[in-house]
Amino acid sequence: MANDEVILLDFWPSMFGMRLRIALAEKEVKYEYKEEDLRNKSPLLLQMNPIHKKIPVLIHNGKPICESLIGVEYIDEVWKDKSPLLPSDPYERAQARFWGDYIDKKLYVSSRKIWGTKGEEQEAGKKDFIEVLKVLEGELGEKPYFGGDNFGFVDIALIGFYSWFYAYETYGNFSTEAECPKFVAWAKRCMQRDSVAKSLPDQHKVFEFIQMLRQKFGIE
């Protein structure tokens, strides 16, 4: 795979793009990073993801792979010689996919309400968000990672959200550590990995980005 051409079309605060950045880093795959302006999408993005017109898009030897969790699976299958991300057991693999899907359907929606609304809707979002985190804490149990002793697919699906936590807590007026200490301990453990630390933007930088969005949408 030495001559592979790998390009990632992404936008720096995207927790979905972070998944691919982490997976590529875990596999030590070199790639070209192309930052997208989502208000003025590049012809390459529109050509490579004509259906959703969204980032992230992984382009491998000219072929696009869209949707972040599908991209992580693809990376795991193509570069399988190091750092397996999905379990080899079919049942465990299905479970990992289930939790990845749960994170996308539940956590993203509730977290968006925390920073993107106010009043009752925001309160409802915060309540849902904490409930989802508690469910995830239950799944994590006493394991160091969702994949057991090994950092893997579910950890990658989830950890990108952590870079937004300072904003969630500031706008939602709550402490994740007080509500879900095991979750925060897990996140801090993940942040000790080079692949994660180098792929996640600074929480304060994300907060400034969200502040700008709230002003733009007239929430503030």
C-alpha positions as CSV (number, residue, x, y, z in Angstrom):
1,M,0.0,0.0,0.0
2,A,3.1,2.2,-0.1
3,N,2.0,4.1,-3.2
4,D,-1.6,4.7,-2.1
5,E,-3.0,8.2,-2.6
6,V,-5.1,9.1,0.4
7,I,-6.9,12.4,0.6
8,L,-9.3,13.6,3.4
9,L,-11.8,16.3,2.7
10,D,-12.7,17.7,6.1
11,F,-13.6,20.7,8.3
12,W,-11.6,21.1,11.4
13,P,-14.3,21.2,14.2
14,S,-16.2,18.2,12.7
15,M,-16.4,15.4,15.2
16,F,-17.2,13.1,12.2
17,G,-14.0,14.1,10.4
18,M,-12.0,13.5,13.6
19,R,-13.0,9.9,13.4
20,L,-11.1,9.4,10.1
21,R,-8.2,11.5,11.3
22,I,-7.8,9.2,14.4
23,A,-8.3,6.0,12.4
24,L,-5.6,7.0,9.8
25,A,-3.3,8.0,12.7
26,E,-3.8,4.7,14.4
27,K,-2.9,2.9,11.2
28,E,0.0,5.4,10.5
29,V,-1.4,6.1,7.1
30,K,0.0,9.2,5.4
31,Y,-2.7,11.4,3.8
32,E,-3.3,14.8,2.3
33,Y,-5.7,16.9,4.4
34,K,-7.9,19.3,2.5
35,E,-9.9,21.8,4.6
36,E,-13.3,22.5,3.2
37,D,-15.2,25.8,3.5
38,L,-18.8,24.5,4.0
39,R,-20.3,27.8,2.8
40,N,-18.4,27.4,-0.4
41,K,-18.0,23.7,-1.0
42,S,-15.2,22.7,-3.4
43,P,-15.9,21.1,-6.8
44,L,-14.0,18.1,-5.5
45,L,-16.3,17.6,-2.5
46,L,-19.4,18.0,-4.7
47,Q,-18.0,15.5,-7.2
48,M,-16.9,13.0,-4.5
49,N,-20.1,13.1,-2.4
50,P,-22.8,14.2,-4.8
51,I,-25.6,12.6,-2.7
52,H,-25.1,14.3,0.7
53,K,-22.5,17.0,-0.3
54,K,-21.0,16.6,3.2
55,I,-17.7,16.1,4.8
56,P,-15.8,14.0,5.7
57,V,-14.9,12.2,2.5
58,L,-12.0,9.8,2.4
59,I,-10.6,9.5,-1.1
60,H,-8.4,6.4,-1.7
61,N,-6.7,6.2,-5.0
62,G,-9.4,8.4,-6.6
63,K,-12.4,6.5,-5.1
64,P,-14.6,8.3,-2.5
65,I,-15.7,6.7,0.7
66,C,-18.5,8.8,2.4
67,E,-20.0,8.7,5.9
68,S,-17.5,8.7,8.8
69,L,-18.2,5.3,10.4
70,I,-18.2,3.6,7.0
71,G,-14.8,5.3,6.4
72,V,-13.4,4.0,9.7
73,E,-14.5,0.5,8.8
74,Y,-12.9,0.9,5.4
75,I,-9.6,2.1,6.9
76,D,-9.6,-0.9,9.2
77,E,-10.2,-3.3,6.4
78,V,-7.7,-1.8,3.9
79,W,-4.8,-1.2,6.4
80,K,-5.3,-4.4,8.5
81,D,-1.7,-5.0,9.3
82,K,-1.7,-2.8,12.4
83,S,-4.0,-1.6,15.2
84,P,-7.2,-3.5,14.4
85,L,-10.2,-1.2,15.2
86,L,-13.1,-3.6,14.9
87,P,-13.2,-6.9,16.8
88,S,-12.6,-10.1,14.8
89,D,-15.6,-11.8,16.3
90,P,-18.7,-11.3,14.2
91,Y,-21.0,-10.7,17.2
92,E,-18.7,-8.3,18.9
93,R,-18.2,-6.5,15.5
94,A,-22.0,-6.2,15.2
95,Q,-22.2,-4.8,18.7
96,A,-19.5,-2.2,18.0
97,R,-21.5,-1.1,14.9
98,F,-24.6,-0.8,17.0
99,W,-23.0,1.5,19.5
100,G,-21.5,3.6,16.7
101,D,-25.0,4.0,15.2
102,Y,-26.4,4.8,18.7
103,I,-23.8,7.6,19.1
104,D,-24.8,9.1,15.7
105,K,-28.5,8.9,16.3
106,K,-28.7,9.9,20.0
107,L,-25.7,11.9,21.1
108,Y,-25.4,14.2,18.1
109,V,-29.1,15.3,18.2
110,S,-29.1,16.0,21.9
111,S,-25.7,17.8,21.9
112,R,-26.8,20.0,19.1
113,K,-29.8,21.2,21.1
114,I,-27.5,22.2,24.0
115,W,-25.5,24.7,21.9
116,G,-28.0,25.4,19.1
117,T,-31.2,26.3,21.1
118,K,-32.1,28.0,24.4
119,G,-34.9,27.7,27.0
120,E,-37.0,24.6,27.3
121,E,-35.6,23.0,24.2
122,Q,-32.0,23.4,25.5
123,E,-33.0,21.9,28.9
124,A,-34.6,18.9,27.1
125,G,-31.4,18.5,25.0
126,K,-29.2,18.6,28.1
127,K,-31.4,16.0,29.9
128,D,-31.2,13.7,26.9
129,F,-27.5,14.3,26.4
130,I,-26.7,13.2,30.0
131,E,-29.0,10.2,29.7
132,V,-27.2,9.1,26.6
133,L,-23.8,9.5,28.3
134,K,-25.1,7.4,31.2
135,V,-26.1,4.6,28.8
136,L,-22.7,4.8,27.2
137,E,-21.1,4.7,30.7
138,G,-23.1,1.5,31.4
139,E,-21.8,-0.1,28.2
140,L,-18.2,0.9,29.1
141,G,-18.5,-0.6,32.5
142,E,-15.1,-1.2,34.2
143,K,-13.3,-1.6,30.9
144,P,-10.5,0.9,30.0
145,Y,-12.0,1.3,26.5
146,F,-15.2,0.3,24.8
147,G,-13.2,-2.3,22.9
148,G,-12.0,-3.8,26.2
149,D,-8.2,-3.4,26.7
150,N,-7.9,-2.1,23.2
151,F,-8.8,1.3,21.8
152,G,-11.1,0.7,18.9
153,F,-14.2,1.5,16.7
154,V,-16.6,2.7,19.4
155,D,-13.9,4.8,21.1
156,I,-13.2,6.5,17.8
157,A,-16.9,7.0,17.1
158,L,-17.3,8.8,20.4
159,I,-14.1,10.7,21.4
160,G,-14.5,13.5,18.8
161,F,-17.5,14.8,20.7
162,Y,-15.2,15.5,23.7
163,S,-13.6,18.5,21.9
164,W,-17.1,20.1,22.1
165,F,-17.6,19.4,25.8
166,Y,-16.4,22.7,27.1
167,A,-19.0,24.4,24.8
168,Y,-21.8,22.0,25.9
169,E,-21.0,22.5,29.6
170,T,-20.8,26.3,29.2
171,Y,-24.0,26.7,27.3
172,G,-25.8,23.9,29.2
173,N,-24.5,25.0,32.6
174,F,-23.6,21.6,33.8
175,S,-20.5,19.5,34.6
176,T,-20.0,16.2,32.7
177,E,-17.5,15.1,35.3
178,A,-20.1,15.5,38.1
179,E,-22.8,13.7,36.1
180,C,-20.7,11.0,34.4
181,P,-17.2,10.7,36.1
182,K,-16.5,7.3,34.4
183,F,-17.1,8.8,31.0
184,V,-14.7,11.7,31.6
185,A,-12.1,9.3,32.9
186,W,-12.4,7.3,29.7
187,A,-12.1,10.5,27.6
188,K,-9.0,11.6,29.4
189,R,-7.5,8.1,28.9
190,C,-8.2,8.4,25.1
191,M,-6.6,11.9,25.1
192,Q,-3.3,10.4,26.2
193,R,-3.1,8.6,22.8
194,D,-1.1,10.5,20.2
195,S,-3.6,9.6,17.5
196,V,-6.4,11.3,19.5
197,A,-4.5,14.3,21.0
198,K,-3.3,15.3,17.5
199,S,-6.6,14.8,15.8
200,L,-8.9,16.8,18.2
201,P,-8.9,20.6,18.2
202,D,-8.6,22.7,21.3
203,Q,-11.9,22.9,23.3
204,H,-11.7,26.7,23.6
205,K,-11.2,27.0,19.8
206,V,-14.3,24.9,19.3
207,F,-16.1,27.1,21.8
208,E,-15.2,30.3,19.8
209,F,-16.5,28.6,16.6
210,I,-19.8,27.7,18.3
211,Q,-20.1,31.3,19.7
212,M,-19.9,32.5,16.1
213,L,-22.5,30.0,15.0
214,R,-24.9,31.0,17.8
215,Q,-24.6,34.7,16.8
216,K,-25.1,33.8,13.2
217,F,-28.2,31.8,13.9
218,G,-29.5,34.6,16.2
219,I,-29.5,32.4,19.4
220,E,-27.4,35.0,21.3
